[in-house]
Amino acid sequence: MSDWQNKQEIPPKSPDSLVGQARSWIMRLAIAAILVLLAVAGLAVVILTFLARLGGEPLHLALEALRKDQTVVARLGEPIEMASWFPVGSVRVSGDRGNANLTFRVKGSREKALVNVIAQRIAGKWGLTTLEVRYSNGERQMVDLSGQGDEELDAPKWSPPSAPAAPQGAGQGDKPLPREEAPPNVSIPAPSVEIKIPEAPPK
């Protein structure tokens, strides 16, 4: 029997076989897409966790200050909670010092508002510098932070002592008092970390 006759005797693939192959390729593509999505989700969780560690304390302090302000509570309603997935702004940390400028949304039982918080980190502790609330009608309110201060944050800066004034009536022959020398300014560089969170696209 010739080769041509052998080729003619090979039965063509049935429609069920073609459908089975198509289903197999679809399953492979679906599994690959799921793996890619899981990898992206895992990376996003790691990034958000890292950002939360740096900016979590300023956000926590800001929420506590908002919940204690009677004007904000009366306007937004209780409970006051975060209304955005993550804040927009920047967090910079260098050793035990740092600063943060974050904007995020909050919501209550009555309405939502946009909040901007500026915080400083001194001696490893975060403290609020400015807390502003912008309501849905555009009205702005500066939250009173007078009761949120910290002695370490409010401590005056060190300045070298000045030379004592000479007593009146002292003669020219008197020797001037020795002037105290200021201690040397020694600074130890610390590694700095700065993160800028991109603004979310307008809805």
C-alpha positions as CSV (number, residue, x, y, z in Angstrom):
1,M,0.0,0.0,0.0
2,S,1.4,3.4,-0.9
3,D,2.2,6.3,1.4
4,W,-0.6,8.3,-0.1
5,Q,-3.1,5.7,0.8
6,N,-1.8,5.5,4.4
7,K,-2.3,9.3,4.8
8,Q,-5.8,9.0,3.5
9,E,-6.6,6.4,6.0
10,I,-5.7,8.6,9.0
11,P,-9.0,9.8,10.5
12,P,-9.4,13.6,11.0
13,K,-9.6,14.9,14.6
14,S,-13.1,15.0,15.9
15,P,-14.7,18.2,17.1
16,D,-14.6,16.9,20.7
17,S,-10.8,16.6,20.5
18,L,-10.5,20.2,19.3
19,V,-12.7,21.5,22.0
20,G,-10.7,19.6,24.6
21,Q,-7.5,21.2,23.3
22,A,-9.0,24.7,23.4
23,R,-10.2,24.1,27.0
24,S,-6.7,22.9,28.0
25,W,-5.1,26.1,26.6
26,I,-7.7,28.3,28.3
27,M,-7.0,26.6,31.6
28,R,-3.3,27.2,31.2
29,L,-3.8,30.8,30.5
30,A,-6.1,31.2,33.4
31,I,-3.6,29.6,35.8
32,A,-0.9,31.9,34.5
33,A,-3.1,35.0,34.9
34,I,-3.9,33.9,38.5
35,L,-0.2,33.5,39.3
36,V,0.6,37.0,38.0
37,L,-2.2,38.5,39.9
38,L,-1.1,36.8,43.1
39,A,2.5,38.1,42.6
40,V,1.2,41.6,42.0
41,A,-1.1,41.4,45.1
42,G,1.8,40.1,47.2
43,L,4.0,43.0,46.1
44,A,1.3,45.5,46.8
45,V,0.8,44.1,50.4
46,V,4.5,44.4,51.1
47,I,4.6,48.0,49.9
48,L,1.5,49.0,51.8
49,T,2.8,47.3,54.9
50,F,6.0,49.2,54.7
51,L,4.2,52.5,54.1
52,A,1.8,51.8,57.0
53,R,4.8,51.3,59.4
54,L,6.2,54.7,58.5
55,G,3.0,56.7,58.2
56,G,0.7,54.7,60.5
57,E,1.5,56.6,63.6
58,P,0.7,60.1,62.2
59,L,-2.5,58.7,60.8
60,H,-3.4,57.2,64.1
61,L,-2.7,60.5,66.0
62,A,-4.7,62.4,63.4
63,L,-7.7,60.1,63.7
64,E,-7.6,60.4,67.5
65,A,-7.5,64.2,67.3
66,L,-10.4,64.3,64.9
67,R,-12.5,62.0,67.2
68,K,-11.8,64.2,70.2
69,D,-12.8,67.5,68.4
70,Q,-16.4,68.3,69.1
71,T,-16.9,70.4,66.0
72,V,-15.6,67.7,63.7
73,V,-17.7,65.0,65.4
74,A,-20.8,67.2,65.2
75,R,-20.2,67.8,61.5
76,L,-19.2,64.3,60.3
77,G,-21.0,62.2,62.8
78,E,-19.7,59.1,64.6
79,P,-17.9,56.9,64.1
80,I,-15.1,58.7,62.2
81,E,-13.1,56.2,60.1
82,M,-10.7,56.2,57.2
83,A,-12.4,56.4,53.8
84,S,-9.4,55.9,51.6
85,W,-7.2,52.9,51.1
86,F,-3.9,54.7,51.8
87,P,-2.8,58.3,52.2
88,V,-1.3,60.6,49.6
89,G,1.8,62.6,50.4
90,S,5.3,61.9,51.7
91,V,7.0,60.4,54.7
92,R,10.7,61.1,55.5
93,V,12.6,59.4,58.3
94,S,16.2,59.9,59.3
95,G,17.3,58.0,62.4
96,D,15.0,59.0,65.2
97,R,13.8,62.1,63.5
98,G,11.4,62.6,60.5
99,N,8.5,64.4,59.1
100,A,5.3,63.5,57.3
101,N,2.8,65.4,55.1
102,L,-0.2,63.2,54.3
103,T,-3.6,63.7,52.9
104,F,-6.4,61.2,53.3
105,R,-10.2,60.9,53.4
106,V,-12.4,60.2,56.4
107,K,-16.1,59.5,56.8
108,G,-18.7,59.7,59.5
109,S,-22.3,58.9,59.7
110,R,-23.3,62.2,58.1
111,E,-20.6,63.1,55.5
112,K,-17.0,62.7,54.3
113,A,-14.1,65.1,54.5
114,L,-10.5,65.5,53.2
115,V,-7.8,65.7,55.9
116,N,-4.3,67.0,55.7
117,V,-1.9,66.3,58.5
118,I,1.7,67.5,59.0
119,A,3.7,65.7,61.7
120,Q,7.2,65.6,63.0
121,R,9.2,62.8,64.6
122,I,11.6,63.8,67.3
123,A,13.5,61.4,69.6
124,G,11.6,58.5,68.0
125,K,8.1,60.0,68.8
126,W,5.6,61.4,66.4
127,G,3.7,64.6,67.1
128,L,1.1,66.5,65.1
129,T,2.1,70.0,63.8
130,T,-1.0,70.9,61.6
131,L,-4.3,69.2,61.2
132,E,-6.8,70.6,58.6
133,V,-10.2,69.3,57.7
134,R,-11.9,70.3,54.4
135,Y,-15.6,69.4,54.3
136,S,-17.6,68.4,51.3
137,N,-18.9,72.0,50.8
138,G,-15.3,73.3,50.6
139,E,-15.3,74.7,54.2
140,R,-12.0,74.4,56.0
141,Q,-11.3,73.9,59.7
142,M,-8.0,73.9,61.6
143,V,-8.2,71.4,64.4
144,D,-6.9,72.7,67.8
145,L,-3.8,70.7,68.7
146,S,-2.9,72.6,71.9
147,G,-3.7,69.6,74.0
148,Q,-1.7,67.2,71.8
149,G,1.8,68.7,72.5
150,D,4.8,66.8,73.8
151,E,7.5,68.3,76.1
152,E,10.2,66.8,73.8
153,L,8.6,68.3,70.7
154,D,8.1,71.7,72.4
155,A,11.5,71.9,74.0
156,P,13.5,75.0,73.1
157,K,16.6,74.7,71.0
158,W,19.9,74.8,72.8
159,S,21.9,78.1,72.4
160,P,25.4,78.8,73.7
161,P,25.5,81.0,76.9
162,S,26.4,84.6,76.4
163,A,29.3,86.3,78.3
164,P,28.1,87.8,81.6
165,A,28.0,91.6,81.6
166,A,30.7,93.5,83.5
167,P,29.5,95.1,86.8
168,Q,29.0,98.8,86.8
169,G,31.8,100.9,88.1
170,A,34.4,98.4,87.4
171,G,37.8,99.9,86.7
172,Q,39.7,99.4,83.4
173,G,42.3,97.5,85.3
174,D,39.9,94.7,86.2
175,K,40.4,91.5,84.3
176,P,37.5,90.4,82.2
177,L,35.7,87.3,83.3
178,P,36.6,84.2,81.3
179,R,34.0,83.5,78.6
180,E,32.4,80.1,78.6
181,E,33.0,78.2,75.4
182,A,30.1,76.4,73.8
183,P,30.4,72.6,73.5
184,P,31.5,71.4,70.1
185,N,28.6,70.7,67.7
186,V,29.0,67.0,67.0
187,S,26.5,65.4,64.7
188,I,26.3,61.7,63.8
189,P,24.9,61.1,60.3
190,A,22.0,58.6,60.3
191,P,20.6,56.8,57.3
192,S,17.6,58.6,55.8
193,V,14.5,57.1,54.2
194,E,12.2,59.2,52.1
195,I,9.0,57.9,50.5
196,K,6.8,59.8,48.2
197,I,3.4,58.4,47.7
198,P,2.0,59.2,44.2
199,E,-1.3,61.0,44.0
200,A,-4.3,58.9,43.1
201,P,-5.8,59.7,39.7
202,P,-8.9,61.9,39.9
203,K,-12.2,60.0,39.7
